[in-house]
Amino acid sequence: MDAIAGWPDALDYGVAGAALEGEDRSGDLAVFTPTSAGGLACLIDGLGHGAPAADAAEAAAEVIRDYAEAAPQELLDRCHEALKETRGVVMTLAWFDTEARELQWTGVGNVDARLWHPSEGGRHDVALVFGGVVGYQVPRVRPSTLTLAAGDLLVMVTDGIDPGFAAALDGGGPAQAVAERVFAAHGKGTDDALVVVVRYLPG
């Protein structure tokens, strides 16, 4: 991926994915935007596939970039308002505070997000996501906050990736290499698919 202006050096990131075969555009989209505390990483899945799904995902991404400093519920509500005339999306959002060494995350719908802790023998946390579709019915969310340790690995995948992807994390490497490995080994090929990886590497 191209470098993102203002993105923290402490957050190594990578993305891998593809549109469903036969489609020109993917409805799965990653957004990385710097914030005053660190950075916001988001994985968006437009419902269905093809151009209508991609249009919905891109509309959500525009709102996220414009309002990255907003509180989680406000940001989701703004996305919801912007997407009412679209198919809608599901998404997971992760805010990194690099100074406080914290991750705050939440999600709506079936975007799987997990935070691995290699320093703790591979223990991982799973994001609490809430039922709904942004653009159709947005829920009240309760973001969770986690403490980050050096080397912690955030992995977010859309439903085009088989949920048994943990084995592909073995071997480490840069975030981009991890994302490509997960996609190559666990992409279903029956839907748009996307993997987002962020590794916390302070100092």
Residue pairs with C-beta under 8 A, 6 or more apart in sequence:
1 13
1 14
1 15
1 176
4 13
4 32
4 33
4 34
5 34
6 34
7 13
7 32
7 34
7 39
8 34
8 38
8 39
8 96
8 98
10 38
10 98
10 200
10 201
10 202
10 203
11 38
11 39
11 41
11 96
11 98
11 198
11 199
11 200
11 201
12 174
12 175
12 198
12 199
12 201
13 32
13 41
13 175
13 176
13 196
13 197
13 198
13 199
14 174
14 175
14 176
14 177
14 178
14 179
14 180
14 196
14 197
15 30
15 176
15 179
15 194
15 195
15 196
15 197
16 176
16 179
16 180
16 182
16 183
16 184
16 194
16 195
17 26
17 28
17 30
17 158
17 160
17 183
17 187
17 192
17 193
17 194
17 195
18 26
18 183
18 187
18 192
18 193
19 25
19 26
19 27
19 28
19 49
19 192
20 26
20 49
20 50
20 160
20 190
20 191
20 192
21 189
23 49
23 50
23 192
24 51
25 50
25 51
25 54
26 49
26 53
26 54
26 57
26 192
26 194
27 45
27 46
27 47
27 48
27 49
27 50
27 52
27 53
27 54
27 56
27 57
27 89
27 192
28 43
28 44
28 45
28 46
28 57
28 158
28 160
28 192
28 193
28 194
29 43
29 44
29 46
29 54
29 57
29 58
29 60
29 61
29 194
30 41
30 42
30 43
30 44
30 194
30 196
31 40
31 41
31 42
31 43
31 44
31 61
31 64
31 65
32 39
32 40
32 41
32 42
33 39
33 40
33 64
33 65
33 68
34 40
34 68
35 68
35 69
35 95
36 69
37 95
37 96
37 97
37 98
37 99
37 100
38 95
38 96
38 97
38 98
38 99
39 95
39 96
39 98
40 64
40 68
40 93
40 94
40 95
40 96
41 93
41 94
41 96
41 154
41 156
41 196
41 198
42 61
42 64
42 91
42 92
42 93
42 94
43 91
43 92
43 111
43 113
43 156
43 157
43 158
43 194
43 196
44 57
44 60
44 61
44 64
44 89
44 90
44 91
44 111
45 53
45 57
45 89
45 90
45 91
45 109
45 110
45 111
45 158
45 159
45 192
45 194
46 52
46 53
46 54
46 55
46 56
46 57
46 60
46 86
46 87
46 88
46 89
46 192
47 53
47 56
47 87
47 88
47 89
47 90
47 133
48 87
49 191
49 192
52 86
52 87
53 87
53 192
55 86
55 87
56 83
56 86
56 87
56 88
56 89
56 135
57 89
59 82
59 83
59 86
60 79
60 82
60 83
60 89
60 91
60 134
62 82
63 75
63 78
63 79
63 82
64 75
64 79
64 93
67 74
67 75
67 78
68 75
70 78
72 93
72 95
72 104
72 106
72 141
72 143
73 140
73 141
75 93
76 93
76 108
76 134
76 138
76 141
77 138
79 89
79 91
79 134
79 135
79 138
80 134
80 135
80 138
82 135
83 89
83 134
83 135
84 135
84 136
86 135
87 135
88 133
88 134
88 135
88 136
89 109
89 133
89 134
89 135
90 107
90 108
90 109
90 110
90 111
90 133
90 134
91 107
91 108
91 109
91 111
91 134
92 105
92 106
92 107
92 108
92 111
92 112
92 113
92 127
92 129
92 156
93 105
93 106
93 107
94 103
94 104
94 105
94 113
94 127
94 154
94 156
94 198
95 103
95 104
95 105
96 102
96 103
96 148
96 198
96 200
97 103
97 104
98 200
98 202
101 147
101 148
101 149
101 200
101 202
102 145
102 146
102 147
102 148
103 115
103 145
103 146
103 148
103 152
103 154
103 200
104 143
104 144
104 145
104 146
105 113
105 115
105 127
105 143
105 144
105 146
106 127
106 128
106 129
106 130
106 141
106 142
106 143
106 144
107 113
107 127
107 128
107 129
107 130
107 141
108 129
108 130
108 131
108 132
108 133
108 134
108 138
108 139
108 141
109 129
109 131
109 132
109 133
109 134
110 129
110 159
111 129
111 156
111 157
111 158
111 159
112 126
112 127
112 156
112 157
112 158
112 159
112 161
112 163
113 126
113 127
113 129
113 154
113 155
113 156
113 157
114 124
114 125
114 126
114 127
114 154
114 155
114 156
115 124
115 125
115 127
115 146
115 152
115 153
115 154
115 155
116 122
116 123
116 124
116 152
116 153
116 154
116 155
116 169
117 123
117 124
117 125
117 149
117 152
118 151
118 152
118 153
118 172
119 149
119 150
119 151
119 152
120 149
124 166
125 144
125 146
127 144
128 142
128 144
130 139
130 140
130 141
130 142
131 139
132 138
132 139
148 200
149 200
150 200
150 201
150 202
150 203
151 199
151 200
151 201
152 199
152 200
153 169
153 175
153 178
153 197
153 198
153 199
153 200
154 196
154 197
154 198
154 199
154 200
155 165
155 169
155 178
155 182
155 195
155 196
155 197
156 195
156 196
156 197
157 163
157 165
157 182
157 186
157 193
157 194
157 195
157 196
158 191
158 192
158 193
158 194
159 191
160 187
160 188
160 190
160 191
160 192
160 193
160 194
161 182
161 183
161 186
161 187
161 188
161 193
161 194
161 195
162 186
162 187
162 188
164 186
165 182
165 185
165 186
165 195
167 185
168 178
168 181
168 182
168 184
168 185
168 186
169 178
169 181
169 182
171 181
172 178
173 181
174 199
175 197
175 198
175 199
176 197
178 197
178 199
179 195
179 196
179 197
182 195
182 197
183 193
183 194
183 195
187 193
